[in-house]
Amino acid sequence: MTILYGIPNCDTVRKARKWLVAHNIDYHFHDFRKEGLPANRLRKWVAAVGWEALLNRRGLGWRKIPETEKAGINQGAAIKLMLADPTLIKRPVLEHASQFQVGFSEAAYQQLFN
């Protein structure tokens, strides 16, 4: 099963959803805000792609974090922050056939589904 994780009002998530529909790919959308994010799922992503790839350091959520917390960021702290506020995760996260894609790229999606 293909699962797309994110929030519905994110422009990048919208692009990914539009691409999946245009290519007739059946998927389930998991809304971080409404459905939350299980810790074991996040840890699985971190093991696969690394916490640095998942942590969105360009968003408003990151800017709200005190500088003292940002300075000491490591895997454990990043996981804790992302679990507390899933909007700190780069979006979308696509899970397909035990593979993960963070962010949206038409080329990456095309390669994943070929």
PAZAPA-4460 file (N, C-alpha, C; in steps of 0.05 Angstrom, whole numbers, plus 32768, in hexadecimal, padded with zeros to 4 digits):
% residues 114
    n_x    n_y    n_z   ca_x   ca_y   ca_z    c_x    c_y    c_z   seq   type   mol
   8011   7FE8   8000   8000   8000   8000   8012   8019   8000     1      M     A
   8009   802D   7FF1   8017   8046   7FF0   800A   805A   8003     2      T     A
   801A   8066   8014   8010   807A   8028   801F   8094   8024     3      I     A
   8010   80AA   8023   801B   80C4   8021   8015   80D2   803B     4      L     A
   802B   80DB   8049   8028   80E8   8063   802D   8106   805F     5      Y     A
   801D   8116   806C   8020   8133   806B   8009   8141   8077     6      G     A
   8006   815A   806F   7FEF   816A   8077   7FE2   8175   805D     7      I     A
   7FC7   8176   805C   7FB9   817B   8043   7FBE   8197   8037     8      P     A
   7FC4   81AB   8048   7FC7   81C6   803E   7FE3   81CD   8035     9      N     A
   7FF6   81B9   8035   8011   81BD   802C   8012   81BC   800E    10      C     A
   801E   81D0   8001   8020   81D0   7FE4   802F   81B8   7FD8    11      D     A
   8044   81B0   7FE5   8053   8199   7FDB   8043   817F   7FDE    12      T     A
   8034   817D   7FF3   8023   8165   7FF6   800D   8166   7FE0    13      V     A
   8002   817D   7FDA   7FEE   817F   7FC5   7FFA   8176   7FAA    14      R     A
   8013   817E   7FA4   8020   8176   7F8B   8023   8158   7F8A    15      K     A
   802B   814C   7FA0   802F   812F   7FA1   8015   8121   7F9D    16      A     A
   8000   812A   7FAA   7FE6   811D   7FA8   7FDC   8120   7F8B    17      R     A
   7FDF   8137   7F7F   7FD7   813B   7F63   7FE6   8128   7F50    18      K     A
   8000   8125   7F55   8010   8113   7F45   8006   80F6   7F48    19      W     A
   8001   80ED   7F60   7FF8   80D2   7F65   7FDE   80CD   7F57    20      L     A
   7FCB   80E0   7F58   7FB1   80DD   7F4B   7FB5   80DC   7F2D    21      V     A
   7FC5   80EE   7F22   7FCA   80F0   7F05   7FD6   80D6   7EFA    22      A     A
   7FE5   80C7   7F0B   7FF1   80AE   7F02   7FE2   8096   7F0C    23      H     A
   7FC9   809A   7F14   7FB7   8084   7F1C   7FC4   8072   7F32    24      N     A
   7FD0   807E   7F45   7FDD   806E   7F5B   7FCB   8070   7F73    25      I     A
   7FC2   8059   7F7C   7FB1   8057   7F93   7FC1   805B   7FAC    26      D     A
   7FB9   806D   7FBE   7FC8   8074   7FD6   7FB5   807C   7FEC    27      Y     A
   7FBF   807B   8004   7FB1   8084   801C   7FBF   809E   8025    28      H     A
   7FB0   80B3   802B   7FBC   80CB   8036   7FB9   80CB   8054    29      F     A
   7FD0   80CF   8062   7FD1   80CF   807F   7FD7   80EC   8087    30      H     A
   7FC4   80F9   8094   7FC7   8115   809D   7FD3   8115   80B8    31      D     A
   7FEC   8120   80BA   7FFA   8122   80D3   7FEA   812F   80E9    32      F     A
   7FDD   8145   80E2   7FCE   8154   80F6   7FB6   8145   8101    33      R     A
   7FA7   8138   80F0   7F8F   812A   80F9   7F95   810F   8105    34      K     A
   7FA8   8100   80F8   7FAD   80E4   80FF   7FC5   80E1   8111    35      E     A
   7FD6   80F5   8114   7FEE   80F3   8123   8003   80E2   8114    36      G     A
   8018   80DB   8122   802D   80CB   8116   8038   80B9   812C    37      L     A
   8036   809F   8128   8041   808C   813C   805F   808E   813D    38      P     A
   806A   808C   8155   8087   808E   8159   8096   8078   8149    39      A     A
   808B   8060   8148   8098   804B   813A   809A   8051   811C    40      N     A
   8087   805E   8111   8087   8065   80F4   809D   807A   80EF    41      R     A
   809F   808E   8100   80B4   80A2   80FD   80D0   8096   8100    42      L     A
   80D3   8084   8113   80ED   8077   8117   80F4   8066   80FF    43      R     A
   80E1   805A   80F2   80E5   804B   80DA   80F0   805D   80C3    44      K     A
   80E3   8074   80C1   80ED   8088   80AD   8109   8091   80B3    45      W     A
   810E   8097   80CC   8129   80A1   80D4   813E   808C   80CD    46      V     A
   8137   8072   80D2   814A   805D   80CC   814F   805B   80AE    47      A     A
   813A   8060   809E   813C   805E   8081   814A   8076   8073    48      A     A
   8142   808E   807C   814C   80A6   806D   815D   80B9   807E    49      V     A
   815C   80B5   8099   816B   80C7   80AB   815A   80DE   80B5    50      G     A
   8160   80E6   80CD   8150   80FB   80D9   8155   8116   80CB    51      W     A
   816D   811A   80C1   8173   8133   80B3   8162   8138   809B    52      E     A
   815C   8122   808C   814B   8124   8075   812E   8129   807C    53      A     A
   8126   8121   8093   810A   8124   809B   8104   813F   80A9    54      L     A
   8117   814A   80B7   8112   8162   80C7   8111   817B   80B4    55      L     A
   80FA   8188   80B4   80F6   81A0   80A3   8101   81B8   80B2    56      N     A
   8118   81C2   80AA   8124   81D9   80B8   811E   81F3   80AA    57      R     A
   810C   81F2   8096   8105   820B   8088   80E9   8215   808F    58      R     A
   80DA   8206   809E   80BE   820D   80A4   80BB   821F   80BC    59      G     A
   80A3   8228   80C0   809B   8239   80D6   809F   822B   80F1    60      L     A
   8098   8211   80F1   809B   8202   810A   80B8   8202   8114    61      G     A
   80CB   81FF   8102   80E7   81FF   810A   80F0   821A   8114    62      W     A
   80E6   822F   8108   80ED   824A   8110   80E3   8250   812C    63      R     A
   80CE   8243   8135   80C2   8247   814F   80D2   8239   8166    64      K     A
   80E3   8227   815E   80F2   8218   8172   8109   822A   817D    65      I     A
   810D   822A   8197   8122   823B   81A2   813E   8233   8197    66      P     A
   814F   8247   8194   816A   8242   8189   817A   822E   819A    67      E     A
   8175   822E   81B4   8184   821B   81C5   817D   81FE   81BE    68      T     A
   8164   81F9   81B6   815C   81DE   81AE   8167   81D7   8193    69      E     A
   8166   81EA   8181   8171   81E6   8165   818E   81DF   8166    70      K     A
   819D   81ED   8177   81BA   81EA   8178   81C2   81CE   8180    71      A     A
   81B4   81C1   8191   81BB   81A7   819B   81AB   8190   818D    72      G     A
   81A1   8195   8175   8190   8181   8168   81A1   8168   8161    73      I     A
   8195   8151   8167   81A1   8137   815F   8189   8125   8158    74      N     A
   818E   810C   8153   8179   80FA   814A   8163   80F8   815F    75      Q     A
   816A   80F4   8178   8156   80F1   818D   8145   810A   8191    76      G     A
   8152   8121   8191   8144   813A   8194   8132   8140   817C    77      A     A
   813C   8139   8164   812C   813D   814B   8113   812C   814C    78      A     A
   8116   8113   8153   80FF   8101   8155   80EB   810B   8169    79      I     A
   80F4   8114   8180   80E2   811F   8194   80D3   8137   8189    80      K     A
   80E1   8149   817C   80D4   8161   8171   80BF   8159   815B    81      L     A
   80C7   8147   8149   80B5   813F   8133   809C   8130   813E    82      M     A
   809F   8121   8153   8088   8113   815F   8075   8127   816C    83      L     A
   8081   813C   8179   8071   8150   8186   8063   8162   8172    84      A     A
   8070   8167   815B   8064   8178   8146   806B   816C   812B    85      D     A
   805A   815B   8120   8060   814E   8107   8063   8161   80EF    86      P     A
   805B   817A   80F2   805F   818D   80DC   807C   8194   80D9    87      T     A
   808D   818B   80EC   80AA   818F   80E9   80B6   817B   80D6    88      L     A
   80A6   8168   80CC   80B0   8154   80BA   80AD   815F   809D    89      I     A
   80C2   815C   808D   80C0   8164   8071   80AA   8155   8064    90      K     A
   809B   8163   8054   8083   8156   8047   8086   8157   8029    91      R     A
   8077   8143   801E   806B   812C   802A   8080   8116   802E    92      P     A
   8077   8102   803D   8087   80E9   803F   8076   80D4   8031    93      V     A
   8081   80C7   801D   8073   80B2   800E   807F   8098   8016    94      L     A
   806E   8085   801D   8076   806A   8023   806A   8057   800E    95      E     A
   807C   8049   8000   8073   8037   7FEA   8086   8020   7FE8    96      H     A
   807B   8008   7FEB   808B   7FEF   7FE8   80A4   7FF0   7FF9    97      A     A
   80A1   7FF7   8012   80B7   7FF8   8025   80CD   800C   801E    98      S     A
   80C6   801F   800D   80D8   8035   8006   80CB   804F   800F    99      Q     A
   80DC   8063   8013   80D3   807D   801D   80DE   8094   800C   100      F     A
   80CD   80A7   8006   80D5   80BF   7FF8   80CC   80D7   8008   101      Q     A
   80E0   80E8   800F   80DA   8100   801E   80D9   8118   800B   102      V     A
   80C4   8127   800D   80C1   813D   7FFA   80B4   8133   7FE0   103      G     A
   80B0   8145   7FCE   80A4   813D   7FB4   80B6   8145   7F9D   104      F     A
   80BB   8131   7F8C   80CA   8135   7F74   80BD   8123   7F5F   105      S     A
   80B5   812E   7F49   80A8   811E   7F34   80BB   8107   7F2B   106      E     A
   80D4   810D   7F28   80E7   80F9   7F1F   80EA   80E3   7F33   107      A     A
   80EC   80EA   7F4C   80EE   80D5   7F61   80D5   80C4   7F63   108      A     A
   80BE   80D1   7F61   80A5   80C1   7F62   80A3   80AF   7F49   109      Y     A
   80AB   80B9   7F32   80AA   80A9   7F19   80BC   8090   7F1D   110      Q     A
   80D4   8094   7F27   80E6   807E   7F2B   80DB   806A   7F40   111      Q     A
   80D0   8074   7F55   80C5   8063   7F6A   80AE   8051   7F60   112      L     A
   809E   805C   7F4E   8086   804D   7F45   808B   803E   7F2A   113      F     A
   80A3   803F   7F20   80A9   802F   7F07   80B0   8013   7F0E   114      N     A
***
